[in-house]
Amino acid sequence: MDDSMVTVNGRPRPLRGVAPHTTALDWLRSEGLTGAKEGCAEGECGACSVLVAMPDGADGTAWTAVNSCLVPAAGLDGQEVVTAEGLGTPESMHPVQAALAAAGGSQCGYCTPGFACSMAAEFYRAGRRETDVARAKDGAGEADGASAFDVHALVGNLCRCTGYRPIRDAAVGLGEPDADDPLAARRTAPAPAAVGTRIEVDGSRFVRPRSLDEAFALVADEPDAAVVAGCTDWGVEVNLRGRRAPLTVAIDRLPELRGFSFGDAGIELGAGLSLTEAERLLDGRVPVLAELFPQFASPLIRNRATLGGNLGTASPIGDAAPALLALEARLVLASADGEREVDLAEYFTGYRETVRRPGELIRSVRIPLPLAALSGFHKVAKRRFDDISSMAAAFAIDVGADGVVAAARIGLGGVAATPIRARATEAALVGRRWDVEAVRDAASVLGSEGTPMSDHRASAEYRAIMLQQSLLRLFRTAAPEEVVPA
């Protein structure tokens, strides 16, 4: 406890006396760093954004924007954090702060520090000049001749004054960091390694084990422990539902849960990898996941959320499950007694219930190869980005050289108590030619899959119609070479 500390804006700050359920936002504000604000307390508005030094996949550091309202302060033990105050001062503003001020992007100012931190993360992102020029051409970002700023980096930040145009102007007008920029220089050194943490305050404990075996022992001793990775659900439970777990076990930085391999037979993704890390490692090689990632919440959430966490919560509207069902993914479940592999289609047993046994953790996700030639992920929500699904559908279709569907795998979310495979629709497609008549027939079957309900996000009838339209949309947008192999 006495050794726990976080480096904030270059200064070590002890975590002495900080309760395990205290969020990084509340702790930072108690330390006098009040730039980060609470707007929603559930990771939707971005007013609480700060920068954390994270590994960049090589030997350097990526300044990563996260929602401080969702992260436990204890989870940042041994790490480096930069807040809006650490970016610059009124007398010596950081380039993103100066750009926001010059463009009139501060509006009332409440959300501005969060925007500044998210903008800074994109400002310092390595390789943005090369990777985002293509996006700039389709309106997702704009190039200034020397660089491009991906405005999707700001998807998780909401401005209550609706002043987005000046904020966007400030963002796309940014150039490259100066040669003597200290935060840019920091990227060339390794990010802080994970440290073992044990904090106890008033009988409540936060533990970051040093190994998976240690995690198994903790969970075996206290089955009701809150096991967390990205903490994007933990923060909501703490902030909005008042949860105070007697023991919180953080497993996000365990090496055993962060593996990655891409071989001839299949792909293995560690359950502790963040979605941002998984997207970078896959590099577009799994098209249905490449479609999923940009639609999964916001960059602020993806920088923390994990596949293991998304599947572990077993939410019927979790976006990852439909895509992984279409990919015929399997989960590796590990415990002190060993490992077993489970078909994801057999993993969900009821509303937020799974086959996971007490003491078991999701170690990795396995995706078999080869992939289907035709795939797609369609999400329907009230907002295009940073929103919960009303309905999600993922498709993986194999069409033979004769134009006949050889195999079909369809995963659905938001239409039943669990994510499901659309087995009846798959059967309606297999053996028929991939043409408009067969697709229309199968779409009518798809509209009756599951047991959709009416709620504040959508009516049951609307969900059924969107299911039908999703398959028709896949047919309309598929290029000929995607359907029939050469």
C-alpha positions in Angstrom: 0.0 0.0 0.0 2.7 2.5 0.9 4.5 1.9 -2.4 1.5 2.4 -4.7 1.7 5.6 -6.7 0.9 7.1 -10.1 3.1 9.5 -12.1 0.7 12.4 -13.0 2.0 15.2 -15.2 5.5 14.1 -14.4 5.0 14.1 -10.6 4.7 11.0 -8.5 1.5 11.0 -6.5 0.9 8.3 -3.8 -2.3 6.3 -3.7 -2.2 6.2 0.1 -5.7 5.9 1.6 -7.4 5.7 -1.8 -10.3 3.2 -1.7 -10.3 0.4 -4.3 -13.7 1.7 -5.7 -12.4 5.2 -6.2 -12.3 6.1 -9.9 -9.2 7.8 -11.4 -11.5 10.8 -12.1 -12.5 11.3 -8.5 -8.9 10.7 -7.3 -7.5 13.2 -9.8 -10.0 15.9 -8.8 -9.3 15.3 -5.1 -5.6 16.0 -6.0 -6.6 19.4 -7.4 -6.6 18.4 -11.0 -10.1 19.5 -11.9 -9.8 19.8 -15.6 -11.3 16.4 -16.1 -15.1 16.5 -15.5 -17.9 14.1 -14.8 -20.6 14.4 -17.4 -22.2 11.0 -17.6 -20.2 8.6 -15.3 -20.5 5.8 -17.8 -17.9 6.5 -20.5 -20.2 8.2 -23.1 -19.3 11.9 -23.0 -15.5 12.0 -22.8 -15.4 15.0 -20.4 -13.2 12.9 -18.1 -10.6 12.0 -20.8 -7.0 11.7 -19.8 -3.9 10.3 -21.4 -2.2 7.1 -20.2 1.2 5.9 -21.4 0.6 2.4 -22.9 2.8 0.0 -24.9 2.7 0.8 -28.6 3.2 -2.8 -29.7 6.9 -2.3 -30.3 9.4 -0.9 -27.8 7.8 2.5 -27.4 4.9 4.3 -25.8 1.5 5.3 -27.2 -0.3 8.2 -25.5 -3.7 6.6 -25.1 -6.9 8.5 -24.3 -9.2 6.8 -21.7 -12.3 7.6 -19.7 -11.0 8.3 -16.2 -14.5 7.9 -14.8 -14.3 4.2 -15.6 -10.8 3.4 -14.5 -10.0 2.6 -10.8 -7.3 4.8 -9.5 -5.7 1.7 -8.1 -5.5 0.2 -11.6 -3.1 3.0 -12.6 -0.5 2.0 -9.9 3.0 2.4 -11.4 1.6 4.1 -14.6 2.0 7.5 -16.2 -0.9 9.8 -16.7 -1.2 13.2 -18.3 -4.2 15.4 -17.7 -5.3 18.6 -19.5 -3.3 20.5 -16.9 -0.2 18.6 -17.9 -0.6 19.4 -21.6 -0.1 23.1 -21.1 -0.9 26.2 -19.2 -2.7 29.5 -20.1 0.7 31.0 -20.5 2.2 28.2 -22.5 -0.6 26.2 -24.2 -0.2 22.9 -25.9 -0.7 22.9 -29.7 -4.2 21.3 -29.4 -5.2 23.7 -26.7 -4.0 26.7 -28.8 -5.9 25.3 -31.8 -9.1 24.9 -29.8 -8.9 28.5 -28.5 -8.0 30.0 -31.9 -10.9 28.1 -33.6 -13.5 29.1 -31.0 -13.8 25.4 -30.0 -14.0 25.8 -26.3 -17.7 26.8 -26.2 -18.8 26.7 -22.5 -15.5 25.0 -21.7 -16.9 22.1 -19.6 -16.0 19.4 -22.2 -12.9 21.1 -23.6 -10.2 19.4 -21.4 -11.6 16.0 -22.5 -11.5 17.1 -26.2 -8.0 18.3 -25.7 -6.8 15.0 -24.3 -8.5 13.0 -27.1 -7.1 15.3 -29.7 -3.6 15.0 -28.1 -3.8 11.2 -28.3 -4.4 11.5 -32.1 -1.8 14.3 -32.4 0.8 11.9 -31.0 -0.4 8.8 -32.8 2.5 7.3 -34.7 2.0 7.0 -38.5 -1.1 9.0 -38.7 0.2 10.8 -41.8 0.4 7.6 -43.7 -2.6 5.7 -42.5 -5.3 8.4 -42.6 -4.9 10.1 -45.9 -7.3 7.5 -47.4 -9.8 8.3 -44.7 -9.4 12.0 -45.4 -10.5 11.5 -49.0 -13.8 10.0 -48.0 -14.7 12.7 -45.5 -13.8 10.8 -42.4 -10.8 13.1 -41.9 -9.0 15.9 -43.7 -5.4 16.3 -44.8 -3.6 19.6 -44.5 -1.0 18.6 -47.0 1.6 17.3 -44.5 -0.6 15.3 -42.2 -4.1 14.0 -41.6 -6.2 14.0 -38.4 -8.7 11.2 -38.0 -11.8 12.9 -36.5 -13.0 9.5 -35.5 -10.6 9.9 -32.6 -13.1 12.3 -31.1 -16.2 10.1 -31.4 -16.2 9.5 -27.6 -16.3 13.2 -26.8 -19.6 15.0 -26.8 -20.0 18.7 -26.8 -23.2 19.8 -25.0 -23.1 23.1 -26.8 -23.2 21.3 -30.2 -20.2 23.3 -31.3 -18.6 20.6 -33.3 -17.5 22.6 -36.4 -14.9 24.7 -34.6 -13.7 21.7 -32.7 -13.3 19.8 -36.0 -11.6 22.8 -37.6 -9.1 22.9 -34.8 -8.4 19.2 -35.1 -7.9 18.9 -38.8 -5.7 22.0 -38.8 -3.1 20.5 -36.5 0.3 19.7 -38.0 3.0 17.5 -36.5 4.5 17.8 -33.0 7.6 20.0 -32.8 11.0 18.3 -32.6 11.5 19.4 -29.0 8.0 18.3 -27.8 8.5 16.3 -24.6 5.4 14.1 -24.9 6.5 13.3 -28.5 9.9 12.4 -27.3 8.5 10.2 -24.6 7.1 7.9 -27.2 10.5 6.5 -28.0 11.0 5.0 -24.6 9.1 1.9 -23.3 5.8 2.4 -21.4 5.8 1.5 -17.7 5.5 -2.2 -17.1 2.6 -3.5 -15.0 3.3 -3.8 -11.3 1.8 -6.1 -8.7 -0.6 -4.1 -6.6 -2.2 -4.8 -3.2 -4.3 -2.0 -1.8 -6.6 -2.4 1.2 -8.8 0.4 2.7 -11.6 -0.2 5.2 -11.7 -3.9 4.4 -12.0 -3.5 0.7 -9.1 -4.8 -1.5 -7.7 -4.2 -5.0 -5.2 -6.7 -6.2 -3.2 -6.9 -9.5 -1.7 -10.4 -9.5 1.7 -11.0 -11.1 0.6 -14.2 -12.7 -2.5 -16.1 -13.9 -1.9 -18.8 -11.3 -2.1 -16.0 -8.6 -5.3 -14.8 -10.1 -6.8 -18.3 -10.0 -5.9 -18.6 -6.3 -7.5 -15.3 -5.5 -10.7 -16.1 -7.3 -10.8 -19.6 -5.8 -10.5 -18.1 -2.3 -13.2 -15.5 -3.0 -15.6 -16.6 -5.7 -17.6 -13.3 -5.4 -14.5 -11.2 -6.3 -15.0 -8.7 -9.2 -12.6 -9.8 -11.9 -11.8 -6.8 -14.2 -9.8 -6.1 -17.3 -10.6 -2.8 -19.1 -13.1 -1.8 -16.3 -15.6 -0.3 -18.8 -18.3 -2.3 -17.0 -16.8 -1.9 -13.6 -17.0 1.9 -13.8 -20.7 1.8 -14.6 -21.4 -0.6 -11.8 -19.5 1.6 -9.3 -20.7 4.9 -10.5 -24.4 4.3 -11.3 -25.2 1.2 -9.2 -23.1 1.8 -6.2 -21.3 -1.6 -6.3 -18.5 -2.0 -3.7 -16.9 -5.4 -4.2 -14.9 -6.6 -1.2 -12.2 -7.8 -3.6 -11.3 -6.5 -7.1 -8.8 -8.5 -9.1 -7.3 -6.8 -12.2 -6.1 -9.2 -14.9 -5.7 -6.9 -17.9 -1.9 -6.8 -17.9 -1.3 -10.6 -17.3 1.0 -11.9 -20.1 -0.9 -15.2 -20.2 -4.0 -13.3 -21.4 -2.3 -11.0 -23.9 -1.0 -13.5 -26.5 -1.6 -13.3 -30.3 -0.9 -15.6 -33.1 -2.0 -15.8 -36.8 -1.2 -19.2 -38.4 -2.4 -21.3 -41.3 -5.0 -23.1 -39.1 -6.3 -20.2 -37.1 -6.0 -17.0 -35.1 -5.7 -16.7 -31.4 -6.5 -13.5 -29.6 -5.6 -13.1 -25.9 -8.7 -12.2 -23.9 -6.8 -9.4 -22.1 -5.9 -7.5 -25.3 -7.8 -4.2 -25.6 -10.0 -3.9 -28.7 -7.6 -1.2 -30.0 -4.7 -3.6 -29.6 -6.6 -6.5 -31.3 -7.5 -4.2 -34.2 -3.9 -3.2 -34.7 -2.6 -6.7 -34.5 -5.2 -8.1 -37.0 -4.5 -5.2 -39.3 -7.7 -5.8 -41.4 -7.0 -9.4 -42.0 -10.4 -10.5 -40.6 -12.9 -8.3 -42.5 -15.9 -8.8 -40.3 -13.9 -7.7 -37.3 -12.5 -4.8 -39.3 -16.1 -3.7 -39.7 -16.9 -4.3 -36.1 -14.1 -2.4 -34.4 -15.0 1.2 -35.6 -18.6 0.6 -34.6 -17.8 -0.7 -31.1 -18.5 2.2 -28.7 -15.8 4.8 -29.0 -12.0 4.9 -29.2 -11.9 5.9 -25.5 -13.8 2.7 -24.7 -11.9 0.5 -27.2 -8.6 1.6 -25.7 -9.7 -0.2 -22.5 -12.4 -2.8 -23.3 -11.4 -6.4 -24.1 -12.9 -9.3 -26.0 -12.7 -11.3 -22.8 -14.6 -8.7 -20.9 -17.3 -8.3 -23.6 -17.9 -12.0 -23.7 -17.5 -12.4 -20.0 -20.4 -10.1 -19.2 -22.6 -12.2 -21.6 -24.7 -9.3 -22.6 -27.2 -10.1 -25.3 -26.3 -6.7 -27.0 -22.6 -7.1 -26.8 -21.2 -6.2 -30.3 -18.3 -8.7 -30.3 -20.4 -11.9 -29.9 -22.4 -11.7 -33.2 -19.2 -11.2 -35.2 -17.4 -14.0 -33.4 -20.4 -16.4 -33.8 -20.2 -15.8 -37.5 -16.5 -16.6 -37.4 -17.2 -19.9 -35.5 -15.0 -18.7 -32.7 -14.1 -20.9 -29.8 -13.2 -19.8 -26.3 -10.3 -21.2 -24.2 -11.5 -21.3 -20.6 -8.8 -21.6 -18.0 -8.7 -22.4 -14.3 -6.4 -23.8 -11.7 -7.6 -27.3 -12.9 -6.5 -26.7 -16.5 -8.0 -25.5 -19.8 -10.9 -26.5 -21.9 -12.2 -25.2 -25.3 -15.8 -24.2 -25.8 -17.7 -23.4 -29.0 -18.9 -19.8 -28.6 -22.3 -20.9 -30.0 -22.6 -23.2 -26.9 -21.1 -20.7 -24.4 -24.3 -18.6 -23.7 -26.9 -20.5 -21.6 -29.3 -17.7 -20.6 -29.5 -14.0 -19.9 -26.0 -13.0 -18.8 -25.4 -16.7 -18.0 -22.7 -18.9 -19.5 -21.0 -22.3 -19.2 -18.1 -20.8 -17.3 -17.5 -22.6 -14.0 -16.6 -20.9 -10.8 -12.9 -20.0 -10.9 -12.7 -20.1 -14.7 -11.5 -17.2 -16.8 -11.5 -16.6 -20.5 -7.9 -17.0 -21.6 -8.2 -16.5 -25.4 -10.5 -16.5 -28.4 -9.7 -18.9 -31.3 -10.9 -18.2 -34.8 -10.5 -21.0 -37.4 -9.1 -20.4 -40.9 -9.7 -20.0 -43.8 -12.3 -17.3 -43.5 -15.4 -17.0 -45.6 -15.0 -15.0 -48.8 -18.1 -13.0 -48.1 -18.7 -11.4 -44.8 -20.3 -8.4 -43.2 -21.2 -6.8 -39.9 -24.3 -4.6 -39.6 -25.2 -2.7 -36.5 -28.4 -0.7 -36.0 -28.3 2.0 -33.2 -29.8 5.4 -32.6 -26.4 7.0 -33.2 -23.9 6.0 -35.8 -21.1 5.8 -33.3 -20.7 5.5 -29.6 -24.0 3.8 -29.0 -25.5 0.5 -27.8 -26.9 -1.8 -30.5 -30.6 -2.1 -31.1 -29.7 -5.0 -33.3 -26.5 -6.4 -34.7 -25.9 -9.1 -37.4 -22.7 -10.6 -38.7 -22.4 -12.8 -41.8 -19.9 -15.3 -43.1 -21.0 -16.9 -46.4 -19.1 -19.4 -48.6 -20.3 -19.5 -52.2 -18.9 -22.2 -54.5 -17.6 -21.7 -58.0 -21.0 -22.8 -59.3 -22.7 -19.9 -57.4 -24.3 -22.2 -54.8 -24.0 -21.4 -51.1 -21.8 -24.0 -49.6 -21.9 -22.7 -46.0 -23.5 -19.9 -44.1 -22.8 -18.6 -40.6 -24.9 -15.8 -39.1 -24.5 -14.3 -35.6 -27.2 -12.1 -34.1 -27.3 -9.8 -31.1 -30.1 -7.8 -29.5 -32.9 -10.2 -30.6 -32.9 -12.8 -27.8 -31.8 -13.3 -24.2 -28.4 -14.3 -25.5 -26.4 -13.7 -28.7 -27.5 -16.5 -31.1 -26.7 -18.2 -34.4 -29.4 -17.8 -37.0 -29.6 -21.5 -37.7 -32.9 -21.5 -39.6 -31.6 -18.7 -42.0 -28.3 -20.5 -42.5 -30.2 -23.7 -43.5 -32.4 -21.7 -45.8 -29.3 -20.4 -47.7 -27.2 -23.5 -47.9 -27.6 -25.4 -51.2 -29.3 -22.5 -53.0 -27.8 -20.2 -55.6 -26.6 -16.9 -54.2 -29.2 -14.8 -56.0 -31.9 -12.2 -55.2 -34.6 -14.8 -54.9 -32.8 -17.0 -52.5 -31.6 -14.0 -50.4 -35.2 -12.7 -50.2 -36.5 -16.0 -49.1 -33.7 -16.3 -46.5 -34.3 -12.7 -45.3 -37.9 -13.5 -44.5 -36.7 -16.4 -42.3 -34.1 -14.1 -40.7 -36.8 -11.7 -39.7 -38.3 -14.3 -37.5 -35.1 -15.5 -35.8 -34.8 -15.0 -32.0 -37.4 -13.5 -29.7 -36.9 -9.7 -30.2 -38.7 -7.5 -27.7 -39.8 -3.9 -27.7 -37.9 -1.4 -25.5 -36.7 2.2 -25.5 -34.1 1.4 -28.2 -36.4 -0.2 -30.8 -39.7 -2.1 -31.2 -39.7 -5.9 -31.9 -41.2 -5.2 -35.3 -38.4 -2.8 -36.2 -35.8 -5.2 -35.1 -37.3 -7.9 -37.3 -37.4 -5.6 -40.3 -33.7 -4.6 -39.7 -32.7 -8.3 -39.6 -34.3 -8.8 -43.0 -32.7 -5.7 -44.4 -29.3 -6.6 -43.1 -29.1 -9.7 -45.3 -30.5 -7.9 -48.3 -27.9 -5.1 -47.7 -25.1 -7.7 -47.7 -26.3 -9.1 -51.0 -26.6 -5.6 -52.6 -23.2 -4.4 -51.5 -21.1 -7.6 -52.1 -18.7 -7.3 -55.0 -18.8 -10.3 -57.5 -15.3 -11.3 -56.7 -16.2 -11.5 -53.0 -19.0 -14.0 -53.7 -17.7 -16.6 -56.1 -14.0 -17.6 -55.8 -11.9 -17.4 -58.9 
